[in-house]
């Protein structure tokens, strides 16, 4: 059985250069970059045993957060991008994401895999999200899988063709 938890909420304060994670911990952000199609964030993961830092693009048009992680030597995993299905809202300089459980693991040029469908179903069964929000999350996921697959399993190519070009460190 999937772990039961409400949708994870995060806040990104561009003026304060901070990120409040789903556990309420305040994290320092090295860089925010706001573009007409989304928000870029780069931040270290101080003290993390496997990941040194990560960078994410929040893309409201596609309802996704695309993350590329940098690993400490010897801890690399076999994927290039992690995509979260999220609701994105911005009020002033503060962006808020609500993670709707479904995630994609992308191995550029090879595959895209959907994760955590069991968590989404469990959340609906326990009334943590409505069936309508779950359907929205599934449709968003199907759209992303279709787009990424149609572009050779390349997230960056798909984003660019969708009118949401990204630049990475």
C-alpha positions in Angstrom: 0.0 0.0 0.0 1.2 3.5 -0.9 2.3 5.9 1.8 -0.7 8.2 2.8 0.1 11.9 2.8 -1.6 15.1 1.6 -0.2 16.8 -1.5 3.2 18.3 -0.8 3.3 22.1 -0.9 6.5 24.2 -1.4 7.1 27.9 -1.5 9.7 29.8 -3.6 10.3 33.4 -2.5 12.2 35.1 -5.3 12.9 38.3 -3.3 14.2 36.4 -0.2 16.0 33.8 -2.5 14.5 31.1 -0.4 12.6 27.8 -0.7 10.4 26.5 2.0 10.2 22.7 1.4 7.2 20.5 2.1 8.4 19.8 5.7 8.5 23.6 6.4 12.3 23.9 6.3 13.7 27.1 4.9 16.4 26.6 2.3 18.7 29.2 0.7 18.5 29.5 -3.1 21.6 30.4 -5.1 19.7 31.6 -8.2 16.2 32.3 -9.4 15.6 33.3 -13.0 12.1 34.4 -14.1 11.2 34.1 -17.8 8.0 34.6 -19.7 7.5 30.8 -19.7 8.5 29.8 -16.2 10.8 30.0 -13.2 14.3 28.6 -12.9 15.9 27.7 -9.6 19.4 26.5 -8.6 20.2 25.5 -5.0 22.6 23.3 -3.1 21.6 20.4 -0.9 23.9 21.0 2.0 24.6 17.8 4.0 22.7 15.5 1.5 24.7 12.3 1.3 24.0 11.7 -2.5 22.9 15.0 -4.1 25.2 18.0 -4.2 22.7 20.4 -5.8 19.8 20.6 -8.2 18.2 22.9 -10.6 14.5 23.1 -11.5 12.3 24.7 -14.1 8.7 25.4 -13.0 6.5 25.6 -16.2 3.0 26.7 -15.5 1.8 26.2 -19.1 2.6 22.5 -18.8 1.9 22.1 -15.0 5.3 20.6 -14.3 8.5 21.0 -12.4 11.5 19.6 -14.3 14.5 18.9 -12.1 18.1 17.9 -12.9 20.2 16.7 -10.0 24.0 16.7 -9.6 25.3 13.8 -7.6 28.2 13.4 -5.3 30.8 11.0 -6.9 29.8 7.4 -6.6 26.1 8.2 -6.0 25.0 8.8 -9.6 21.6 7.4 -10.6 20.7 6.3 -14.1 18.3 9.1 -15.1 18.7 12.6 -16.4 15.5 14.5 -15.4 12.8 14.1 -12.7 9.5 15.6 -13.6 6.8 16.4 -11.0 3.2 17.0 -11.9 2.3 20.2 -10.0 -0.2 23.0 -9.6 1.7 26.3 -9.8 0.5 29.6 -8.4 2.4 32.8 -8.1 1.4 35.8 -5.9 3.8 38.7 -6.2 7.3 37.3 -5.8 6.2 34.0 -4.1 5.6 30.9 -6.2 3.7 28.0 -4.7 3.6 24.4 -6.0 1.3 21.7 -5.0 2.7 18.3 -5.9 0.0 15.9 -7.2 1.9 12.7 -6.6 2.7 11.7 -10.1 6.4 11.8 -11.2 8.3 11.0 -14.4 11.8 9.7 -14.6 13.4 10.5 -17.9 16.5 8.8 -19.4 17.2 11.2 -22.3 17.0 9.3 -25.6 15.9 6.1 -23.9 12.7 6.2 -21.8 10.2 7.9 -19.6 8.6 6.1 -16.6 5.6 7.2 -14.6 6.0 6.8 -10.8 3.6 7.0 -7.8 0.3 6.2 -9.5 -0.5 4.2 -6.3 0.0 7.3 -4.2 -2.4 9.2 -6.4 -5.1 6.5 -6.1 -4.6 6.2 -2.3 -4.9 10.0 -2.0 -8.3 9.9 -3.8 -9.5 6.9 -1.7 -8.7 8.8 1.5 -10.2 12.1 0.2 -6.9 13.9 0.2 -7.6 15.1 -3.3 -10.8 15.1 -5.4 -11.3 12.7 -8.3 -11.4 15.8 -10.5 -7.9 16.9 -9.4 -6.6 13.3 -9.8 -8.0 13.2 -13.4 -6.3 16.6 -14.1 -3.0 15.1 -12.8 -3.4 12.0 -14.9 -4.2 14.1 -18.0 -1.2 16.3 -17.3 1.0 13.2 -16.9 -0.3 11.6 -20.2 0.4 14.8 -22.0 3.9 15.0 -20.7 4.7 11.4 -21.4 3.3 11.8 -25.0 5.3 15.0 -25.6 8.6 13.7 -24.1 8.3 10.4 -26.0 7.4 12.2 -29.3 10.6 14.2 -29.0 13.0 11.2 -28.6 12.6 11.0 -24.8 14.2 14.4 -24.6 12.6 16.8 -22.0 14.5 19.9 -23.2 13.5 19.3 -26.9 9.8 18.9 -25.8 9.9 22.0 -23.6 11.4 24.0 -26.5 8.8 22.7 -29.0 6.0 23.6 -26.5 7.2 27.2 -26.4 8.9 26.8 -23.1 12.7 26.9 -23.8 15.0 26.3 -20.9 18.7 26.9 -20.2 20.6 24.8 -17.6 23.9 25.3 -15.9 
